[in-house]
Amino acid sequence: MCLVAVYVEQPDRSGERKLAVSDVALVDCSDDGVTVTDLLGRSERFQARVRTVDLVKNEVVLEQRE
């Protein structure tokens, strides 16, 4: 099974990003942020927006809000 990894990138777009959550099963976007839930059902909320979704690399990049 190929699950997604979620990375968080800083708003200055320096290209620096760090792994936030691995084995992600659900990404839920709302007006006030993004909630990510992993395979074990653990959720983490980010004050961010989805910048890219790459299904070939199995990754989602979030851009942290300023």
Phi and psi in radians as a Rosetta constraint file:
Dihedral C 1 N 2 CA 2 C 2 CIRCULARHARMONIC -1.846 0.35
Dihedral N 2 CA 2 C 2 N 3 CIRCULARHARMONIC 1.913 0.35
Dihedral C 2 N 3 CA 3 C 3 CIRCULARHARMONIC -1.802 0.35
Dihedral N 3 CA 3 C 3 N 4 CIRCULARHARMONIC 2.952 0.35
Dihedral C 3 N 4 CA 4 C 4 CIRCULARHARMONIC -1.652 0.35
Dihedral N 4 CA 4 C 4 N 5 CIRCULARHARMONIC 2.591 0.35
Dihedral C 4 N 5 CA 5 C 5 CIRCULARHARMONIC -1.864 0.35
Dihedral N 5 CA 5 C 5 N 6 CIRCULARHARMONIC 2.443 0.35
Dihedral C 5 N 6 CA 6 C 6 CIRCULARHARMONIC -1.939 0.35
Dihedral N 6 CA 6 C 6 N 7 CIRCULARHARMONIC 2.251 0.35
Dihedral C 6 N 7 CA 7 C 7 CIRCULARHARMONIC -2.000 0.35
Dihedral N 7 CA 7 C 7 N 8 CIRCULARHARMONIC 2.607 0.35
Dihedral C 7 N 8 CA 8 C 8 CIRCULARHARMONIC -1.994 0.35
Dihedral N 8 CA 8 C 8 N 9 CIRCULARHARMONIC 2.269 0.35
Dihedral C 8 N 9 CA 9 C 9 CIRCULARHARMONIC -1.963 0.35
Dihedral N 9 CA 9 C 9 N 10 CIRCULARHARMONIC 2.456 0.35
Dihedral C 9 N 10 CA 10 C 10 CIRCULARHARMONIC -1.258 0.35
Dihedral N 10 CA 10 C 10 N 11 CIRCULARHARMONIC 2.652 0.35
Dihedral C 10 N 11 CA 11 C 11 CIRCULARHARMONIC -1.145 0.35
Dihedral N 11 CA 11 C 11 N 12 CIRCULARHARMONIC -0.315 0.35
Dihedral C 11 N 12 CA 12 C 12 CIRCULARHARMONIC -1.303 0.35
Dihedral N 12 CA 12 C 12 N 13 CIRCULARHARMONIC -0.091 0.35
Dihedral C 12 N 13 CA 13 C 13 CIRCULARHARMONIC 0.973 0.35
Dihedral N 13 CA 13 C 13 N 14 CIRCULARHARMONIC 0.653 0.35
Dihedral C 13 N 14 CA 14 C 14 CIRCULARHARMONIC -1.207 0.35
Dihedral N 14 CA 14 C 14 N 15 CIRCULARHARMONIC -0.091 0.35
Dihedral C 14 N 15 CA 15 C 15 CIRCULARHARMONIC 1.596 0.35
Dihedral N 15 CA 15 C 15 N 16 CIRCULARHARMONIC -0.187 0.35
Dihedral C 15 N 16 CA 16 C 16 CIRCULARHARMONIC -1.353 0.35
Dihedral N 16 CA 16 C 16 N 17 CIRCULARHARMONIC 2.243 0.35
Dihedral C 16 N 17 CA 17 C 17 CIRCULARHARMONIC -2.490 0.35
Dihedral N 17 CA 17 C 17 N 18 CIRCULARHARMONIC 2.680 0.35
Dihedral C 17 N 18 CA 18 C 18 CIRCULARHARMONIC -2.298 0.35
Dihedral N 18 CA 18 C 18 N 19 CIRCULARHARMONIC 2.610 0.35
Dihedral C 18 N 19 CA 19 C 19 CIRCULARHARMONIC -1.145 0.35
Dihedral N 19 CA 19 C 19 N 20 CIRCULARHARMONIC 2.193 0.35
Dihedral C 19 N 20 CA 20 C 20 CIRCULARHARMONIC -1.784 0.35
Dihedral N 20 CA 20 C 20 N 21 CIRCULARHARMONIC -0.825 0.35
Dihedral C 20 N 21 CA 21 C 21 CIRCULARHARMONIC -2.557 0.35
Dihedral N 21 CA 21 C 21 N 22 CIRCULARHARMONIC 2.381 0.35
Dihedral C 21 N 22 CA 22 C 22 CIRCULARHARMONIC -1.972 0.35
Dihedral N 22 CA 22 C 22 N 23 CIRCULARHARMONIC 2.944 0.35
Dihedral C 22 N 23 CA 23 C 23 CIRCULARHARMONIC 0.952 0.35
Dihedral N 23 CA 23 C 23 N 24 CIRCULARHARMONIC 0.811 0.35
Dihedral C 23 N 24 CA 24 C 24 CIRCULARHARMONIC -1.392 0.35
Dihedral N 24 CA 24 C 24 N 25 CIRCULARHARMONIC 2.279 0.35
Dihedral C 24 N 25 CA 25 C 25 CIRCULARHARMONIC -1.824 0.35
Dihedral N 25 CA 25 C 25 N 26 CIRCULARHARMONIC -0.414 0.35
Dihedral C 25 N 26 CA 26 C 26 CIRCULARHARMONIC -2.560 0.35
Dihedral N 26 CA 26 C 26 N 27 CIRCULARHARMONIC 2.343 0.35
Dihedral C 26 N 27 CA 27 C 27 CIRCULARHARMONIC -2.137 0.35
Dihedral N 27 CA 27 C 27 N 28 CIRCULARHARMONIC 2.067 0.35
Dihedral C 27 N 28 CA 28 C 28 CIRCULARHARMONIC -2.033 0.35
Dihedral N 28 CA 28 C 28 N 29 CIRCULARHARMONIC 2.051 0.35
Dihedral C 28 N 29 CA 29 C 29 CIRCULARHARMONIC -1.759 0.35
Dihedral N 29 CA 29 C 29 N 30 CIRCULARHARMONIC 2.420 0.35
Dihedral C 29 N 30 CA 30 C 30 CIRCULARHARMONIC -2.441 0.35
Dihedral N 30 CA 30 C 30 N 31 CIRCULARHARMONIC 3.092 0.35
Dihedral C 30 N 31 CA 31 C 31 CIRCULARHARMONIC -1.094 0.35
Dihedral N 31 CA 31 C 31 N 32 CIRCULARHARMONIC -0.492 0.35
Dihedral C 31 N 32 CA 32 C 32 CIRCULARHARMONIC -1.843 0.35
Dihedral N 32 CA 32 C 32 N 33 CIRCULARHARMONIC 0.236 0.35
Dihedral C 32 N 33 CA 33 C 33 CIRCULARHARMONIC 2.598 0.35
Dihedral N 33 CA 33 C 33 N 34 CIRCULARHARMONIC -2.891 0.35
Dihedral C 33 N 34 CA 34 C 34 CIRCULARHARMONIC -2.258 0.35
Dihedral N 34 CA 34 C 34 N 35 CIRCULARHARMONIC 2.280 0.35
Dihedral C 34 N 35 CA 35 C 35 CIRCULARHARMONIC -1.896 0.35
Dihedral N 35 CA 35 C 35 N 36 CIRCULARHARMONIC 2.263 0.35
Dihedral C 35 N 36 CA 36 C 36 CIRCULARHARMONIC -2.032 0.35
Dihedral N 36 CA 36 C 36 N 37 CIRCULARHARMONIC 2.280 0.35
Dihedral C 36 N 37 CA 37 C 37 CIRCULARHARMONIC -2.107 0.35
Dihedral N 37 CA 37 C 37 N 38 CIRCULARHARMONIC 2.266 0.35
Dihedral C 37 N 38 CA 38 C 38 CIRCULARHARMONIC -1.540 0.35
Dihedral N 38 CA 38 C 38 N 39 CIRCULARHARMONIC 3.138 0.35
Dihedral C 38 N 39 CA 39 C 39 CIRCULARHARMONIC -1.049 0.35
Dihedral N 39 CA 39 C 39 N 40 CIRCULARHARMONIC -0.509 0.35
Dihedral C 39 N 40 CA 40 C 40 CIRCULARHARMONIC -1.550 0.35
Dihedral N 40 CA 40 C 40 N 41 CIRCULARHARMONIC 0.041 0.35
Dihedral C 40 N 41 CA 41 C 41 CIRCULARHARMONIC 1.561 0.35
Dihedral N 41 CA 41 C 41 N 42 CIRCULARHARMONIC 0.101 0.35
Dihedral C 41 N 42 CA 42 C 42 CIRCULARHARMONIC -1.383 0.35
Dihedral N 42 CA 42 C 42 N 43 CIRCULARHARMONIC 2.305 0.35
Dihedral C 42 N 43 CA 43 C 43 CIRCULARHARMONIC -1.959 0.35
Dihedral N 43 CA 43 C 43 N 44 CIRCULARHARMONIC 2.566 0.35
Dihedral C 43 N 44 CA 44 C 44 CIRCULARHARMONIC -2.412 0.35
Dihedral N 44 CA 44 C 44 N 45 CIRCULARHARMONIC 2.377 0.35
Dihedral C 44 N 45 CA 45 C 45 CIRCULARHARMONIC -1.850 0.35
Dihedral N 45 CA 45 C 45 N 46 CIRCULARHARMONIC 2.425 0.35
Dihedral C 45 N 46 CA 46 C 46 CIRCULARHARMONIC -2.175 0.35
Dihedral N 46 CA 46 C 46 N 47 CIRCULARHARMONIC 2.397 0.35
Dihedral C 46 N 47 CA 47 C 47 CIRCULARHARMONIC -1.468 0.35
Dihedral N 47 CA 47 C 47 N 48 CIRCULARHARMONIC 1.443 0.35
Dihedral C 47 N 48 CA 48 C 48 CIRCULARHARMONIC -2.722 0.35
Dihedral N 48 CA 48 C 48 N 49 CIRCULARHARMONIC 3.052 0.35
Dihedral C 48 N 49 CA 49 C 49 CIRCULARHARMONIC -2.241 0.35
Dihedral N 49 CA 49 C 49 N 50 CIRCULARHARMONIC 2.719 0.35
Dihedral C 49 N 50 CA 50 C 50 CIRCULARHARMONIC -1.311 0.35
Dihedral N 50 CA 50 C 50 N 51 CIRCULARHARMONIC 2.165 0.35
Dihedral C 50 N 51 CA 51 C 51 CIRCULARHARMONIC -1.636 0.35
Dihedral N 51 CA 51 C 51 N 52 CIRCULARHARMONIC -0.872 0.35
Dihedral C 51 N 52 CA 52 C 52 CIRCULARHARMONIC -2.512 0.35
Dihedral N 52 CA 52 C 52 N 53 CIRCULARHARMONIC 2.667 0.35
Dihedral C 52 N 53 CA 53 C 53 CIRCULARHARMONIC -2.232 0.35
Dihedral N 53 CA 53 C 53 N 54 CIRCULARHARMONIC 2.043 0.35
Dihedral C 53 N 54 CA 54 C 54 CIRCULARHARMONIC -2.008 0.35
Dihedral N 54 CA 54 C 54 N 55 CIRCULARHARMONIC 1.815 0.35
Dihedral C 54 N 55 CA 55 C 55 CIRCULARHARMONIC -1.349 0.35
Dihedral N 55 CA 55 C 55 N 56 CIRCULARHARMONIC -0.365 0.35
Dihedral C 55 N 56 CA 56 C 56 CIRCULARHARMONIC -1.277 0.35
Dihedral N 56 CA 56 C 56 N 57 CIRCULARHARMONIC -0.740 0.35
Dihedral C 56 N 57 CA 57 C 57 CIRCULARHARMONIC -1.532 0.35
Dihedral N 57 CA 57 C 57 N 58 CIRCULARHARMONIC -0.084 0.35
Dihedral C 57 N 58 CA 58 C 58 CIRCULARHARMONIC 0.981 0.35
Dihedral N 58 CA 58 C 58 N 59 CIRCULARHARMONIC 0.890 0.35
Dihedral C 58 N 59 CA 59 C 59 CIRCULARHARMONIC -2.486 0.35
Dihedral N 59 CA 59 C 59 N 60 CIRCULARHARMONIC 2.598 0.35
Dihedral C 59 N 60 CA 60 C 60 CIRCULARHARMONIC -2.116 0.35
Dihedral N 60 CA 60 C 60 N 61 CIRCULARHARMONIC 2.330 0.35
Dihedral C 60 N 61 CA 61 C 61 CIRCULARHARMONIC -1.943 0.35
Dihedral N 61 CA 61 C 61 N 62 CIRCULARHARMONIC 2.177 0.35
Dihedral C 61 N 62 CA 62 C 62 CIRCULARHARMONIC -1.770 0.35
Dihedral N 62 CA 62 C 62 N 63 CIRCULARHARMONIC 2.480 0.35
Dihedral C 62 N 63 CA 63 C 63 CIRCULARHARMONIC -1.858 0.35
Dihedral N 63 CA 63 C 63 N 64 CIRCULARHARMONIC 2.050 0.35
Dihedral C 63 N 64 CA 64 C 64 CIRCULARHARMONIC -1.120 0.35
Dihedral N 64 CA 64 C 64 N 65 CIRCULARHARMONIC 2.378 0.35
Dihedral C 64 N 65 CA 65 C 65 CIRCULARHARMONIC -1.322 0.35
Dihedral N 65 CA 65 C 65 N 66 CIRCULARHARMONIC 2.571 0.35
